[in-house]
Amino acid sequence: MIGTIIAKIQARKGFDLFSRRELDKLLSAWRDDAFLVYPGDVPASGTHHGKDALRKWFMNFFENYPEFTFKIKNVCVDNIFDLTGTNTIAVYWEFDSTTRTGDKWHNTGFSMFTIKFGKIVSCRDFMFDAGPGFRKSWGVK
C-alpha cells in the first residue's frame, strides 16, 4: 500500500514539473535509456529513445504549447506493494493549452509509465482526440 502512495505522489509531482517546465528536474526521474511513445502523425509523434531525444521532445512540446496545464484525474498503480522494483502506473489527465498560433485546445488521455528501481523506463501516451484537433494543435493540416 505504501508503494501506491509513493507512486501517486511521484506521478503528480512529475506532471507538475512538466507543467512548470522544470525540464532538468523532470528528466532526473527518467533512466538514461528511457523512451517515450507519442501518438499520431504530428512532428512530435513516434518513439523517442534516450535522454537527449527526450529533452528535444520536451523542448519541442514547450515551443508548441507556450501555455498548458495538466489536471490529473486519476492515478492507477499496478503493484500496490512495490517500493523499488518494477511497476506500471497509468495517469488519466485533462490537458488545456494555448498553441503557438494562439489557439485554445483541450484534450484528455492517459500516460502509461513503466518504472524500474524508481526511474521511468518508458512512457506511452494515449489521447482521446488524436484526429484533426490534435493535428491542428501541432500546426499540421
N, CA, C and O atoms as CSV, one atom per row, in Angstrom:
chain,resi,resn,atom,element,x,y,z
A,1,MET,N,N,0.813,-1.196,0.000
A,1,MET,CA,C,0.000,0.000,0.000
A,1,MET,C,C,0.861,1.267,0.000
A,1,MET,O,O,0.519,2.237,-0.675
A,2,ILE,N,N,1.953,1.274,0.733
A,2,ILE,CA,C,2.828,2.440,0.762
A,2,ILE,C,C,3.420,2.698,-0.624
A,2,ILE,O,O,3.674,3.844,-0.995
A,3,GLY,N,N,3.638,1.614,-1.389
A,3,GLY,CA,C,4.141,1.766,-2.752
A,3,GLY,C,C,3.182,2.567,-3.618
A,3,GLY,O,O,3.611,3.380,-4.437
A,4,THR,N,N,1.904,2.343,-3.443
A,4,THR,CA,C,0.888,3.073,-4.199
A,4,THR,C,C,0.912,4.561,-3.845
A,4,THR,O,O,0.858,5.418,-4.727
A,5,ILE,N,N,0.991,4.850,-2.576
A,5,ILE,CA,C,1.007,6.245,-2.136
A,5,ILE,C,C,2.212,6.972,-2.718
A,5,ILE,O,O,2.083,8.080,-3.237
A,6,ILE,N,N,3.384,6.348,-2.630
A,6,ILE,CA,C,4.603,6.964,-3.169
A,6,ILE,C,C,4.485,7.155,-4.678
A,6,ILE,O,O,4.824,8.219,-5.197
A,7,ALA,N,N,4.004,6.126,-5.388
A,7,ALA,CA,C,3.876,6.209,-6.851
A,7,ALA,C,C,2.914,7.323,-7.260
A,7,ALA,O,O,3.186,8.056,-8.212
A,8,LYS,N,N,1.801,7.456,-6.557
A,8,LYS,CA,C,0.835,8.503,-6.889
A,8,LYS,C,C,1.409,9.891,-6.638
A,8,LYS,O,O,1.191,10.808,-7.430
A,9,ILE,N,N,2.132,10.046,-5.552
A,9,ILE,CA,C,2.763,11.338,-5.259
A,9,ILE,C,C,3.776,11.673,-6.342
A,9,ILE,O,O,3.808,12.800,-6.836
A,10,GLN,N,N,4.604,10.702,-6.715
A,10,GLN,CA,C,5.634,10.932,-7.727
A,10,GLN,C,C,5.013,11.256,-9.089
A,10,GLN,O,O,5.511,12.125,-9.805
A,11,ALA,N,N,3.933,10.565,-9.449
A,11,ALA,CA,C,3.275,10.823,-10.734
A,11,ALA,C,C,2.733,12.253,-10.781
A,11,ALA,O,O,2.926,12.961,-11.769
A,12,ARG,N,N,2.069,12.665,-9.732
A,12,ARG,CA,C,1.535,14.033,-9.678
A,12,ARG,C,C,2.664,15.063,-9.697
A,12,ARG,O,O,2.554,16.104,-10.345
A,13,LYS,N,N,3.741,14.766,-8.987
A,13,LYS,CA,C,4.896,15.657,-8.969
A,13,LYS,C,C,5.485,15.789,-10.379
A,13,LYS,O,O,5.847,16.887,-10.802
A,14,GLY,N,N,5.581,14.673,-11.099
A,14,GLY,CA,C,6.124,14.698,-12.455
A,14,GLY,C,C,5.299,15.571,-13.393
A,14,GLY,O,O,5.857,16.351,-14.164
A,15,PHE,N,N,3.983,15.446,-13.335
A,15,PHE,CA,C,3.137,16.280,-14.193
A,15,PHE,C,C,3.192,17.744,-13.766
A,15,PHE,O,O,3.071,18.640,-14.602
A,16,ASP,N,N,3.375,17.989,-12.476
A,16,ASP,CA,C,3.538,19.360,-12.004
A,16,ASP,C,C,4.851,19.956,-12.535
A,16,ASP,O,O,4.871,21.100,-12.990
A,17,LEU,N,N,5.934,19.190,-12.478
A,17,LEU,CA,C,7.217,19.650,-13.032
A,17,LEU,C,C,7.090,19.914,-14.534
A,17,LEU,O,O,7.614,20.906,-15.042
A,18,PHE,N,N,6.394,19.022,-15.238
A,18,PHE,CA,C,6.160,19.172,-16.673
A,18,PHE,C,C,5.433,20.493,-16.931
A,18,PHE,O,O,5.857,21.285,-17.772
A,19,SER,N,N,4.341,20.726,-16.207
A,19,SER,CA,C,3.553,21.948,-16.408
A,19,SER,C,C,4.343,23.210,-16.069
A,19,SER,O,O,4.104,24.268,-16.652
A,20,ARG,N,N,5.283,23.102,-15.129
A,20,ARG,CA,C,6.108,24.260,-14.755
A,20,ARG,C,C,7.368,24.350,-15.611
A,20,ARG,O,O,8.181,25.256,-15.420
A,21,ARG,N,N,7.537,23.431,-16.541
A,21,ARG,CA,C,8.678,23.431,-17.466
A,21,ARG,C,C,10.022,23.268,-16.752
A,21,ARG,O,O,11.034,23.810,-17.197
A,22,GLU,N,N,10.029,22.545,-15.681
A,22,GLU,CA,C,11.268,22.290,-14.943
A,22,GLU,C,C,11.917,21.034,-15.525
A,22,GLU,O,O,11.889,19.955,-14.933
A,23,LEU,N,N,12.496,21.220,-16.696
A,23,LEU,CA,C,12.947,20.094,-17.506
A,23,LEU,C,C,14.040,19.261,-16.842
A,23,LEU,O,O,13.968,18.033,-16.877
A,24,ASP,N,N,15.036,19.879,-16.246
A,24,ASP,CA,C,16.111,19.106,-15.625
A,24,ASP,C,C,15.579,18.242,-14.479
A,24,ASP,O,O,15.953,17.076,-14.356
A,25,LYS,N,N,14.720,18.804,-13.655
A,25,LYS,CA,C,14.118,18.024,-12.564
A,25,LYS,C,C,13.230,16.925,-13.117
A,25,LYS,O,O,13.231,15.805,-12.605
A,26,LEU,N,N,12.477,17.237,-14.154
A,26,LEU,CA,C,11.607,16.247,-14.777
A,26,LEU,C,C,12.423,15.080,-15.340
A,26,LEU,O,O,12.099,13.917,-15.101
A,27,LEU,N,N,13.467,15.394,-16.078
A,27,LEU,CA,C,14.288,14.340,-16.694
A,27,LEU,C,C,15.076,13.527,-15.676
A,27,LEU,O,O,15.489,12.407,-15.976
A,28,SER,N,N,15.291,14.061,-14.490
A,28,SER,CA,C,16.022,13.302,-13.468
A,28,SER,C,C,15.246,12.062,-13.024
A,28,SER,O,O,15.827,11.152,-12.433
A,29,ALA,N,N,13.946,12.016,-13.301
A,29,ALA,CA,C,13.127,10.850,-12.955
A,29,ALA,C,C,13.184,9.759,-14.027
A,29,ALA,O,O,12.645,8.671,-13.828
A,30,TRP,N,N,13.832,10.041,-15.160
A,30,TRP,CA,C,13.896,9.101,-16.281
A,30,TRP,C,C,15.260,8.418,-16.315
A,30,TRP,O,O,16.279,9.041,-16.017
A,31,ARG,N,N,15.276,7.142,-16.676
A,31,ARG,CA,C,16.544,6.447,-16.896
A,31,ARG,C,C,17.208,6.992,-18.155
A,31,ARG,O,O,16.538,7.543,-19.029
A,32,ASP,N,N,18.516,6.838,-18.243
A,32,ASP,CA,C,19.247,7.330,-19.416
A,32,ASP,C,C,18.780,6.663,-20.706
A,32,ASP,O,O,18.819,7.280,-21.771
A,33,ASP,N,N,18.333,5.395,-20.619
A,33,ASP,CA,C,17.910,4.648,-21.802
A,33,ASP,C,C,16.383,4.597,-21.955
A,33,ASP,O,O,15.859,3.763,-22.693
A,34,ALA,N,N,15.681,5.484,-21.261
A,34,ALA,CA,C,14.214,5.501,-21.316
A,34,ALA,C,C,13.715,5.906,-22.698
A,34,ALA,O,O,14.453,6.465,-23.509
A,35,PHE,N,N,12.438,5.607,-22.941
A,35,PHE,CA,C,11.825,6.045,-24.193
A,35,PHE,C,C,10.393,6.493,-23.970
A,35,PHE,O,O,9.728,6.096,-23.014
A,36,LEU,N,N,9.943,7.341,-24.893
A,36,LEU,CA,C,8.598,7.894,-24.906
A,36,LEU,C,C,7.975,7.590,-26.254
A,36,LEU,O,O,8.599,7.793,-27.296
A,37,VAL,N,N,6.740,7.102,-26.233
A,37,VAL,CA,C,5.981,6.874,-27.461
A,37,VAL,C,C,4.834,7.873,-27.468
A,37,VAL,O,O,3.983,7.872,-26.578
A,38,TYR,N,N,4.827,8.733,-28.495
A,38,TYR,CA,C,3.813,9.778,-28.616
A,38,TYR,C,C,2.990,9.492,-29.859
A,38,TYR,O,O,3.554,9.233,-30.922
A,39,PRO,N,N,1.655,9.532,-29.749
A,39,PRO,CA,C,0.795,9.089,-30.846
A,39,PRO,C,C,0.671,10.083,-31.991
A,39,PRO,O,O,1.158,11.212,-31.929
A,40,GLY,N,N,0.003,9.621,-33.030
A,40,GLY,CA,C,-0.410,10.490,-34.118
A,40,GLY,C,C,0.585,10.647,-35.241
A,40,GLY,O,O,1.553,9.897,-35.367
A,41,ASP,N,N,0.311,11.654,-36.056
A,41,ASP,CA,C,1.136,11.952,-37.228
A,41,ASP,C,C,1.489,13.438,-37.238
A,41,ASP,O,O,1.259,14.154,-38.212
A,42,VAL,N,N,2.056,13.867,-36.112
A,42,VAL,CA,C,2.496,15.252,-35.939
A,42,VAL,C,C,4.006,15.254,-35.746
A,42,VAL,O,O,4.596,14.190,-35.562
A,43,PRO,N,N,4.646,16.419,-35.783
A,43,PRO,CA,C,6.111,16.451,-35.647
A,43,PRO,C,C,6.642,15.762,-34.381
A,43,PRO,O,O,7.766,15.262,-34.386
A,44,ALA,N,N,5.860,15.728,-33.307
A,44,ALA,CA,C,6.306,15.117,-32.050
A,44,ALA,C,C,6.026,13.623,-31.974
A,44,ALA,O,O,6.458,12.964,-31.027
A,45,SER,N,N,5.315,13.079,-32.948
A,45,SER,CA,C,4.918,11.663,-32.913
A,45,SER,C,C,6.109,10.735,-33.068
A,45,SER,O,O,7.156,11.109,-33.596
A,46,GLY,N,N,5.917,9.517,-32.593
A,46,GLY,CA,C,6.930,8.483,-32.754
A,46,GLY,C,C,7.511,8.049,-31.430
A,46,GLY,O,O,7.016,8.403,-30.359
A,47,THR,N,N,8.584,7.267,-31.532
A,47,THR,CA,C,9.281,6.763,-30.350
A,47,THR,C,C,10.583,7.535,-30.193
A,47,THR,O,O,11.365,7.650,-31.136
A,48,HIS,N,N,10.806,8.056,-29.009
A,48,HIS,CA,C,11.956,8.905,-28.717
A,48,HIS,C,C,12.796,8.221,-27.643
A,48,HIS,O,O,12.360,8.089,-26.500
A,49,HIS,N,N,14.013,7.781,-28.016
A,49,HIS,CA,C,14.879,6.986,-27.144
A,49,HIS,C,C,15.991,7.820,-26.529
A,49,HIS,O,O,16.656,8.588,-27.224
A,50,GLY,N,N,16.189,7.667,-25.222
A,50,GLY,CA,C,17.314,8.293,-24.536
A,50,GLY,C,C,17.024,9.715,-24.083
A,50,GLY,O,O,16.134,10.387,-24.605
A,51,LYS,N,N,17.797,10.154,-23.098
A,51,LYS,CA,C,17.535,11.472,-22.504
A,51,LYS,C,C,17.740,12.623,-23.475
A,51,LYS,O,O,17.026,13.622,-23.387
A,52,ASP,N,N,18.687,12.520,-24.397
A,52,ASP,CA,C,18.862,13.608,-25.365
A,52,ASP,C,C,17.617,13.762,-26.231
A,52,ASP,O,O,17.147,14.876,-26.462
A,53,ALA,N,N,17.085,12.638,-26.707
A,53,ALA,CA,C,15.871,12.675,-27.523
A,53,ALA,C,C,14.679,13.150,-26.696
A,53,ALA,O,O,13.832,13.894,-27.191
A,54,LEU,N,N,14.616,12.722,-25.440
A,54,LEU,CA,C,13.524,13.173,-24.570
A,54,LEU,C,C,13.606,14.677,-24.326
A,54,LEU,O,O,12.587,15.368,-24.350
A,55,ARG,N,N,14.802,15.179,-24.094
A,55,ARG,CA,C,14.975,16.621,-23.903
A,55,ARG,C,C,14.482,17.380,-25.140
A,55,ARG,O,O,13.765,18.373,-25.015
A,56,LYS,N,N,14.864,16.915,-26.327
A,56,LYS,CA,C,14.417,17.565,-27.571
A,56,LYS,C,C,12.900,17.502,-27.695
A,56,LYS,O,O,12.261,18.473,-28.099
A,57,TRP,N,N,12.325,16.343,-27.340
A,57,TRP,CA,C,10.874,16.191,-27.435
A,57,TRP,C,C,10.178,17.188,-26.507
A,57,TRP,O,O,9.247,17.877,-26.924
A,58,PHE,N,N,10.623,17.266,-25.261
A,58,PHE,CA,C,10.005,18.203,-24.314
A,58,PHE,C,C,10.169,19.650,-24.770
A,58,PHE,O,O,9.234,20.442,-24.655
A,59,MET,N,N,11.330,19.998,-25.278
A,59,MET,CA,C,11.556,21.369,-25.755
A,59,MET,C,C,10.618,21.685,-26.926
A,59,MET,O,O,10.072,22.786,-27.004
A,60,ASN,N,N,10.433,20.728,-27.828
A,60,ASN,CA,C,9.503,20.891,-28.940
A,60,ASN,C,C,8.075,21.078,-28.411
A,60,ASN,O,O,7.330,21.924,-28.906
A,61,PHE,N,N,7.703,20.288,-27.409
A,61,PHE,CA,C,6.385,20.399,-26.794
A,61,PHE,C,C,6.199,21.787,-26.183
A,61,PHE,O,O,5.168,22.425,-26.397
A,62,PHE,N,N,7.194,22.260,-25.423
A,62,PHE,CA,C,7.116,23.583,-24.798
A,62,PHE,C,C,6.979,24.687,-25.846
A,62,PHE,O,O,6.247,25.656,-25.646
A,63,GLU,N,N,7.683,24.533,-26.957
A,63,GLU,CA,C,7.604,25.531,-28.025
A,63,GLU,C,C,6.220,25.524,-28.669
A,63,GLU,O,O,5.671,26.578,-28.991
A,64,ASN,N,N,5.666,24.340,-28.853
A,64,ASN,CA,C,4.359,24.232,-29.500
A,64,ASN,C,C,3.222,24.703,-28.599
A,64,ASN,O,O,2.235,25.264,-29.073
A,65,TYR,N,N,3.369,24.470,-27.302
A,65,TYR,CA,C,2.337,24.865,-26.337
A,65,TYR,C,C,2.940,25.859,-25.337
A,65,TYR,O,O,3.365,25.455,-24.255
A,66,PRO,N,N,2.985,27.148,-25.681
A,66,PRO,CA,C,3.569,28.141,-24.780
A,66,PRO,C,C,2.866,28.197,-23.418
A,66,PRO,O,O,3.474,28.549,-22.407
A,67,GLU,N,N,1.583,27.847,-23.412
A,67,GLU,CA,C,0.818,27.786,-22.161
A,67,GLU,C,C,0.075,26.465,-22.124
A,67,GLU,O,O,-0.619,26.108,-23.076
A,68,PHE,N,N,0.220,25.739,-21.023
A,68,PHE,CA,C,-0.522,24.490,-20.874
A,68,PHE,C,C,-0.587,24.088,-19.412
A,68,PHE,O,O,0.261,24.467,-18.604
A,69,THR,N,N,-1.606,23.318,-19.093
A,69,THR,CA,C,-1.735,22.722,-17.764
A,69,THR,C,C,-2.300,21.320,-17.904
A,69,THR,O,O,-3.096,21.032,-18.798
A,70,PHE,N,N,-1.871,20.467,-17.007
A,70,PHE,CA,C,-2.447,19.141,-16.865
A,70,PHE,C,C,-3.256,19.113,-15.580
A,70,PHE,O,O,-2.813,19.613,-14.546
A,71,LYS,N,N,-4.438,18.528,-15.650
A,71,LYS,CA,C,-5.225,18.266,-14.447
A,71,LYS,C,C,-5.294,16.749,-14.319
A,71,LYS,O,O,-5.884,16.074,-15.162
A,72,ILE,N,N,-4.693,16.223,-13.266
A,72,ILE,CA,C,-4.670,14.779,-13.064
A,72,ILE,C,C,-6.029,14.352,-12.524
A,72,ILE,O,O,-6.483,14.846,-11.491
A,73,LYS,N,N,-6.670,13.433,-13.232
A,73,LYS,CA,C,-7.980,12.938,-12.836
A,73,LYS,C,C,-7.875,11.664,-12.003
A,73,LYS,O,O,-8.657,11.453,-11.076
A,74,ASN,N,N,-6.889,10.807,-12.344
A,74,ASN,CA,C,-6.744,9.536,-11.633
A,74,ASN,C,C,-5.352,8.983,-11.871
A,74,ASN,O,O,-4.764,9.181,-12.934
A,75,VAL,N,N,-4.835,8.295,-10.879
A,75,VAL,CA,C,-3.561,7.591,-10.995
A,75,VAL,C,C,-3.796,6.164,-10.536
A,75,VAL,O,O,-4.263,5.935,-9.420
A,76,CYS,N,N,-3.473,5.202,-11.396
A,76,CYS,CA,C,-3.628,3.789,-11.071
A,76,CYS,C,C,-2.249,3.137,-11.025
A,76,CYS,O,O,-1.402,3.388,-11.882
A,77,VAL,N,N,-2.039,2.304,-10.020
A,77,VAL,CA,C,-0.750,1.654,-9.807
A,77,VAL,C,C,-0.958,0.149,-9.854
A,77,VAL,O,O,-1.836,-0.385,-9.176
A,78,ASP,N,N,-0.144,-0.535,-10.661
A,78,ASP,CA,C,-0.285,-1.976,-10.850
A,78,ASP,C,C,0.072,-2.763,-9.587
A,78,ASP,O,O,-0.740,-3.550,-9.099
A,79,ASN,N,N,1.267,-2.559,-9.061
A,79,ASN,CA,C,1.745,-3.315,-7.904
A,79,ASN,C,C,1.711,-2.405,-6.684
A,79,ASN,O,O,2.608,-1.586,-6.486
A,80,ILE,N,N,0.670,-2.555,-5.866
A,80,ILE,CA,C,0.471,-1.626,-4.751
A,80,ILE,C,C,1.511,-1.775,-3.644
A,80,ILE,O,O,1.640,-0.890,-2.799
A,81,PHE,N,N,2.249,-2.874,-3.638
A,81,PHE,CA,C,3.232,-3.099,-2.581
A,81,PHE,C,C,4.654,-2.751,-3.001
A,81,PHE,O,O,5.551,-2.694,-2.159
A,82,ASP,N,N,4.870,-2.519,-4.285
A,82,ASP,CA,C,6.223,-2.283,-4.788
A,82,ASP,C,C,6.770,-0.943,-4.310
A,82,ASP,O,O,6.081,0.075,-4.374
A,83,LEU,N,N,7.998,-0.948,-3.835
A,83,LEU,CA,C,8.664,0.286,-3.429
A,83,LEU,C,C,9.815,0.647,-4.353
A,83,LEU,O,O,10.038,1.827,-4.624
A,84,THR,N,N,10.558,-0.355,-4.845
A,84,THR,CA,C,11.754,-0.040,-5.640
A,84,THR,C,C,11.933,-0.931,-6.862
A,84,THR,O,O,12.893,-0.741,-7.609
A,85,GLY,N,N,11.062,-1.878,-7.089
A,85,GLY,CA,C,11.223,-2.792,-8.219
A,85,GLY,C,C,10.597,-2.258,-9.490
A,85,GLY,O,O,10.746,-1.081,-9.822
A,86,THR,N,N,9.900,-3.122,-10.196
A,86,THR,CA,C,9.244,-2.757,-11.443
A,86,THR,C,C,7.759,-2.522,-11.171
A,86,THR,O,O,7.121,-3.269,-10.431
A,87,ASN,N,N,7.231,-1.475,-11.783
A,87,ASN,CA,C,5.822,-1.171,-11.607
A,87,ASN,C,C,5.290,-0.494,-12.858
A,87,ASN,O,O,6.054,0.009,-13.682
A,88,THR,N,N,3.976,-0.489,-12.988
A,88,THR,CA,C,3.301,0.197,-14.082
A,88,THR,C,C,2.315,1.183,-13.465
A,88,THR,O,O,1.550,0.842,-12.563
A,89,ILE,N,N,2.353,2.404,-13.970
A,89,ILE,CA,C,1.488,3.466,-13.454
A,89,ILE,C,C,0.755,4.092,-14.635
A,89,ILE,O,O,1.370,4.450,-15.640
A,90,ALA,N,N,-0.560,4.221,-14.506
A,90,ALA,CA,C,-1.372,4.886,-15.527
A,90,ALA,C,C,-1.907,6.183,-14.932
A,90,ALA,O,O,-2.469,6.197,-13.837
A,91,VAL,N,N,-1.723,7.266,-15.672
A,91,VAL,CA,C,-2.183,8.581,-15.220
A,91,VAL,C,C,-3.214,9.083,-16.237
A,91,VAL,O,O,-2.901,9.298,-17.408
A,92,TYR,N,N,-4.444,9.262,-15.760
A,92,TYR,CA,C,-5.520,9.809,-16.588
A,92,TYR,C,C,-5.552,11.318,-16.351
A,92,TYR,O,O,-5.631,11.765,-15.207
A,93,TRP,N,N,-5.492,12.103,-17.429
A,93,TRP,CA,C,-5.347,13.545,-17.314
A,93,TRP,C,C,-6.251,14.297,-18.271
A,93,TRP,O,O,-6.761,13.749,-19.249
A,94,GLU,N,N,-6.434,15.576,-17.955
A,94,GLU,CA,C,-7.029,16.553,-18.864
A,94,GLU,C,C,-5.950,17.575,-19.169
A,94,GLU,O,O,-5.144,17.925,-18.307
A,95,PHE,N,N,-5.944,18.043,-20.398
A,95,PHE,CA,C,-4.915,18.955,-20.875
A,95,PHE,C,C,-5.570,20.176,-21.483
A,95,PHE,O,O,-6.400,20.055,-22.384
A,96,ASP,N,N,-5.204,21.353,-20.997
A,96,ASP,CA,C,-5.667,22.611,-21.572
A,96,ASP,C,C,-4.452,23.404,-22.003
A,96,ASP,O,O,-3.450,23.468,-21.291
A,97,SER,N,N,-4.551,24.013,-23.190
A,97,SER,CA,C,-3.370,24.693,-23.715
A,97,SER,C,C,-3.741,25.853,-24.622
A,97,SER,O,O,-4.877,26.010,-25.069
A,98,THR,N,N,-2.717,26.653,-24.866
A,98,THR,CA,C,-2.729,27.644,-25.927
A,98,THR,C,C,-1.577,27.258,-26.838
A,98,THR,O,O,-0.445,27.094,-26.382
A,99,THR,N,N,-1.863,27.113,-28.117
A,99,THR,CA,C,-0.823,26.698,-29.059
A,99,THR,C,C,0.031,27.887,-29.472
A,99,THR,O,O,-0.265,29.030,-29.125
A,100,ARG,N,N,1.078,27.607,-30.205
A,100,ARG,CA,C,1.969,28.694,-30.648
A,100,ARG,C,C,1.260,29.668,-31.577
A,100,ARG,O,O,1.723,30.796,-31.752
A,101,THR,N,N,0.134,29.251,-32.183
A,101,THR,CA,C,-0.636,30.158,-33.041
A,101,THR,C,C,-1.733,30.890,-32.266
A,101,THR,O,O,-2.500,31.660,-32.844
A,102,GLY,N,N,-1.801,30.644,-30.945
A,102,GLY,CA,C,-2.774,31.334,-30.112
A,102,GLY,C,C,-4.099,30.617,-29.956
A,102,GLY,O,O,-4.987,31.116,-29.263
A,103,ASP,N,N,-4.259,29.453,-30.584
A,103,ASP,CA,C,-5.497,28.691,-30.459
A,103,ASP,C,C,-5.572,28.009,-29.101
A,103,ASP,O,O,-4.561,27.561,-28.561
A,104,LYS,N,N,-6.778,27.935,-28.559
A,104,LYS,CA,C,-7.022,27.178,-27.327
A,104,LYS,C,C,-7.316,25.738,-27.731
A,104,LYS,O,O,-7.985,25.484,-28.733
A,105,TRP,N,N,-6.803,24.798,-26.935
A,105,TRP,CA,C,-7.040,23.390,-27.248
A,105,TRP,C,C,-7.157,22.601,-25.958
A,105,TRP,O,O,-6.414,22.830,-25.003
A,106,HIS,N,N,-8.109,21.659,-25.942
A,106,HIS,CA,C,-8.360,20.792,-24.788
A,106,HIS,C,C,-8.314,19.343,-25.255
A,106,HIS,O,O,-8.803,19.012,-26.335
A,107,ASN,N,N,-7.728,18.493,-24.441
A,107,ASN,CA,C,-7.715,17.069,-24.737
A,107,ASN,C,C,-7.710,16.298,-23.426
A,107,ASN,O,O,-7.389,16.839,-22.367
A,108,THR,N,N,-8.067,15.040,-23.519
A,108,THR,CA,C,-7.950,14.125,-22.390
A,108,THR,C,C,-7.218,12.895,-22.869
A,108,THR,O,O,-7.210,12.584,-24.060
A,109,GLY,N,N,-6.609,12.206,-21.944
A,109,GLY,CA,C,-5.902,10.990,-22.304
A,109,GLY,C,C,-5.264,10.367,-21.096
A,109,GLY,O,O,-5.569,10.718,-19.956
A,110,PHE,N,N,-4.372,9.435,-21.358
A,110,PHE,CA,C,-3.626,8.860,-20.258
A,110,PHE,C,C,-2.220,8.514,-20.712
A,110,PHE,O,O,-1.948,8.282,-21.890
A,111,SER,N,N,-1.351,8.490,-19.729
A,111,SER,CA,C,0.043,8.130,-19.947
A,111,SER,C,C,0.328,6.874,-19.141
A,111,SER,O,O,0.009,6.798,-17.954
A,112,MET,N,N,0.931,5.892,-19.796
A,112,MET,CA,C,1.259,4.617,-19.161
A,112,MET,C,C,2.769,4.570,-18.961
A,112,MET,O,O,3.530,4.559,-19.928
A,113,PHE,N,N,3.202,4.543,-17.695
A,113,PHE,CA,C,4.612,4.542,-17.347
A,113,PHE,C,C,5.048,3.176,-16.850
A,113,PHE,O,O,4.321,2.517,-16.107
A,114,THR,N,N,6.227,2.756,-17.256
A,114,THR,CA,C,6.884,1.596,-16.660
A,114,THR,C,C,8.039,2.141,-15.827
A,114,THR,O,O,8.848,2.937,-16.303
A,115,ILE,N,N,8.098,1.695,-14.576
A,115,ILE,CA,C,9.102,2.166,-13.629
A,115,ILE,C,C,9.979,0.981,-13.224
A,115,ILE,O,O,9.470,-0.107,-12.952
A,116,LYS,N,N,11.285,1.190,-13.184
A,116,LYS,CA,C,12.210,0.189,-12.646
A,116,LYS,C,C,13.145,0.883,-11.677
A,116,LYS,O,O,13.791,1.873,-12.018
A,117,PHE,N,N,13.210,0.357,-10.472
A,117,PHE,CA,C,14.094,0.884,-9.436
A,117,PHE,C,C,13.939,2.395,-9.265
A,117,PHE,O,O,14.921,3.120,-9.109
A,118,GLY,N,N,12.685,2.855,-9.297
A,118,GLY,CA,C,12.388,4.250,-9.029
A,118,GLY,C,C,12.550,5.220,-10.190
A,118,GLY,O,O,12.353,6.422,-10.015
A,119,LYS,N,N,12.903,4.724,-11.367
A,119,LYS,CA,C,13.099,5.596,-12.536
A,119,LYS,C,C,12.159,5.162,-13.664
A,119,LYS,O,O,11.808,3.988,-13.781
A,120,ILE,N,N,11.762,6.129,-14.485
A,120,ILE,CA,C,10.898,5.839,-15.631
A,120,ILE,C,C,11.719,5.164,-16.722
A,120,ILE,O,O,12.758,5.671,-17.144
A,121,VAL,N,N,11.231,4.010,-17.168
A,121,VAL,CA,C,11.852,3.269,-18.268
A,121,VAL,C,C,11.156,3.615,-19.577
A,121,VAL,O,O,11.795,3.773,-20.618
A,122,SER,N,N,9.822,3.730,-19.502
A,122,SER,CA,C,9.066,4.042,-20.711
A,122,SER,C,C,7.788,4.776,-20.367
A,122,SER,O,O,7.247,4.656,-19.267
A,123,CYS,N,N,7.319,5.544,-21.348
A,123,CYS,CA,C,6.031,6.218,-21.259
A,123,CYS,C,C,5.366,6.089,-22.618
A,123,CYS,O,O,5.976,6.347,-23.656
A,124,ARG,N,N,4.117,5.688,-22.590
A,124,ARG,CA,C,3.302,5.628,-23.810
A,124,ARG,C,C,2.084,6.515,-23.578
A,124,ARG,O,O,1.324,6.310,-22.631
A,125,ASP,N,N,1.907,7.501,-24.452
A,125,ASP,CA,C,0.781,8.426,-24.325
A,125,ASP,C,C,-0.361,7.998,-25.237
A,125,ASP,O,O,-0.145,7.556,-26.365
A,126,PHE,N,N,-1.570,8.138,-24.731
A,126,PHE,CA,C,-2.792,7.833,-25.470
A,126,PHE,C,C,-3.724,9.022,-25.310
A,126,PHE,O,O,-3.949,9.494,-24.196
A,127,MET,N,N,-4.272,9.512,-26.435
A,127,MET,CA,C,-5.130,10.685,-26.389
A,127,MET,C,C,-6.477,10.374,-27.004
A,127,MET,O,O,-6.586,9.627,-27.975
A,128,PHE,N,N,-7.503,10.971,-26.410
A,128,PHE,CA,C,-8.845,10.726,-26.911
A,128,PHE,C,C,-9.134,11.503,-28.176
A,128,PHE,O,O,-9.961,11.078,-28.982
A,129,ASP,N,N,-8.469,12.638,-28.373
A,129,ASP,CA,C,-8.567,13.349,-29.646
A,129,ASP,C,C,-7.183,13.319,-30.290
A,129,ASP,O,O,-6.334,14.169,-30.024
A,130,ALA,N,N,-6.984,12.322,-31.137
A,130,ALA,CA,C,-5.720,12.226,-31.884
A,130,ALA,C,C,-5.981,12.507,-33.366
A,130,ALA,O,O,-5.167,12.163,-34.223
A,131,GLY,N,N,-7.117,13.130,-33.657
A,131,GLY,CA,C,-7.512,13.404,-35.029
A,131,GLY,C,C,-7.240,14.832,-35.447
A,131,GLY,O,O,-6.181,15.385,-35.153
A,132,PRO,N,N,-8.206,15.432,-36.139
A,132,PRO,CA,C,-7.997,16.773,-36.698
A,132,PRO,C,C,-7.655,17.846,-35.660
A,132,PRO,O,O,-6.806,18.698,-35.920
A,133,GLY,N,N,-8.296,17.818,-34.494
A,133,GLY,CA,C,-7.995,18.816,-33.465
A,133,GLY,C,C,-6.572,18.688,-32.951
A,133,GLY,O,O,-5.891,19.687,-32.722
A,134,PHE,N,N,-6.134,17.461,-32.774
A,134,PHE,CA,C,-4.768,17.185,-32.334
A,134,PHE,C,C,-3.769,17.681,-33.373
A,134,PHE,O,O,-2.807,18.371,-33.035
A,135,ARG,N,N,-4.000,17.325,-34.649
A,135,ARG,CA,C,-3.103,17.766,-35.719
A,135,ARG,C,C,-3.083,19.293,-35.815
A,135,ARG,O,O,-2.021,19.891,-35.985
A,136,LYS,N,N,-4.243,19.914,-35.709
A,136,LYS,CA,C,-4.308,21.378,-35.779
A,136,LYS,C,C,-3.509,22.003,-34.642
A,136,LYS,O,O,-2.831,23.012,-34.836
A,137,SER,N,N,-3.589,21.398,-33.442
A,137,SER,CA,C,-2.850,21.964,-32.302
A,137,SER,C,C,-1.339,21.920,-32.522
A,137,SER,O,O,-0.600,22.691,-31.909
A,138,TRP,N,N,-0.879,21.021,-33.396
A,138,TRP,CA,C,0.539,20.926,-33.735
A,138,TRP,C,C,0.868,21.654,-35.031
A,138,TRP,O,O,2.008,21.597,-35.493
A,139,GLY,N,N,-0.109,22.338,-35.627
A,139,GLY,CA,C,0.136,23.093,-36.857
A,139,GLY,C,C,0.164,22.230,-38.107
A,139,GLY,O,O,0.711,22.632,-39.134
A,140,VAL,N,N,-0.437,21.022,-38.018
A,140,VAL,CA,C,-0.494,20.112,-39.174
A,140,VAL,C,C,-1.892,20.175,-39.754
A,140,VAL,O,O,-2.886,20.048,-39.039
A,141,LYS,N,N,-1.953,20.373,-41.058
A,141,LYS,CA,C,-3.268,20.467,-41.718
A,141,LYS,C,C,-3.685,19.173,-42.342
A,141,LYS,O,O,-4.762,19.091,-42.933
